[in-house]
Amino acid sequence: MRVVVVGATGNIGTAVLRRLVDGHEFDEVTGVARRRPSTSAGWPYDQVRWHKLDVGSPEAAASLTNLFAGAAAVIHLAWQIQPSHDRAQLRQTNVTGTANVIAATVAASVPTLLVASSVGAYAPAPKDKRIDEVWPATGVPGSTYSEDKAAVEAMLDVVEAEHPQLRVVRIRNALAFQRVAAAEIARLFIGPFAPLGLLRLGRLPLLPSSPALRIQAVHADDVAEAYARAILAQARGPYNIAAEPVLDAESVGARFHGWAVPTPPLLLQGAAALTWAARLQPTEPGWVRLAARSPLMSCRRAEADLGWRARTDALDALAELIEGMADGAGDGSPPLRERPGAATRLMAVARGRLPGHSAAD
C-alpha cells in the first residue's frame, strides 16, 4: 500500500512518517514538503521518497496529480501558522493549497483522502460538556487559524457530496505535543526572546486561570496512530482525537508547581495584541480567542470505530514538550530544526527576521 504524506516534515507529519515506516502495513511512503530534509537527516526521513513542492503554488495541482497516481491514500497535513503578519500568504498555503490537494486527489482517482482538521475548526461551545463530531465546524470568528480550518471543512463537504466514491477522513485533533517539535513550537508561538532554558527548573510559576481557559492536548504519536488506523479500518468522516486530562491552570499547576492566577481571557488577548503588534512575539491575538472559545471534544467515535485510545496522557505530553523546549530540542527536518543559541536568535532579529514575519518559521 502506497501512501503520500503532504506536509510530511512538521510536528504531526514527522510522527505520521514514524508510524507508517515503522509498521508493516504500508509498502511505500512518499513525502511532499516545501523544504525537504537533507540526505543526512536520518530516520524516518531516510525511509521516504521525497518531492519538493509548495502546495499553494499555481502548478501544484498538476504536479500533485502526477505524484498521487497509483496511491492508496493521501494524507494532507501541510499548513502554515507563520508568517502571522501576512494573511494572504497563510491563506495561499492553507486554503488554496488544500484545494490543490483535493483537486489532485480527485483527478488521480485516489480512493482515500485524510485531511488534518483540528479542534480549532469547531464553532464556539461551552466548556462544561464534551462535543462530538456533529458539532458545527464553522470556526471561531476572530481567529485566522480557525477561519481557515473552517474553510477547509466546507471544501471537504463539497467534495464528499460531488465525489461519493472518495473516502474522506477528517482528523480533528487537540494540541499535539512531542519533544522533537519543541523548537518548532517555540518559534511558531513564543519567539526568539523568551529564556526557555529556565524551564529546566521544571516550574511554570504563574498560570492564567479562567473557566474558559480549559484546553485539550494529545501526543503527536497518538495522532499519527489515528491516521494509520483510519486508513486500515476503511473509516469515513470526522474523528475527534484528544487525551485526558483536560489542561487548565489547576491541573498544570499541580504538575509544574505553579499558581493559578485569575485572569480574564480579554486581558490575555489584549496583551497578545500589543506584543504581537510590537513584533515582540509571533502569536496573533486570535489564538487566545480560540483557546477561550473552542470546545472540549469527546473521542467516543474514534474509540468505537478505530479502536483508538491515547497511550500518553495530556500532562505527560505537555511535560515532554516543556523538557524539549528547555533543551531547544528538534529533529532532522527543516521545520523541526533545533533552537539556536540566544546570540544567533538575536542576530537574526537584528537582521530583520522579526517574530511573525518569516515564512521559514
Secondary structure, DSSP 4 states (H G I P E B T S, - for coil): -EEEEESTTSHHHHHHHHHHHHSSS-SEEEEEESSPPPTT--TTGGGSEEEE--TTSTTHHHHHHHHHTT-SEEEE-------TT-HHHHHIIIIIHHHHHHHHHHHTT-SEEEEE--GGGSPP--TTSEE-TTS-----TT-HHHHHHHHHHHHHHHHHHH-TTSEEEEEEE-EEE-GGGHHHHHHHHT-SSS-GGGGGG----EEEE-TT--EEEEEHHHHHHHHHHHHHTT--EEEEE-EEEEE-HHHHHHHHT-EEEE--HHHHHHHHHHHHHTTS-S--THHHHHHHHPPEEP-HHHHHHH----SS-HHHHHHHHHHHHHHT---SSSTTPPPPPHHHHHHHHHTT--TT--TT-
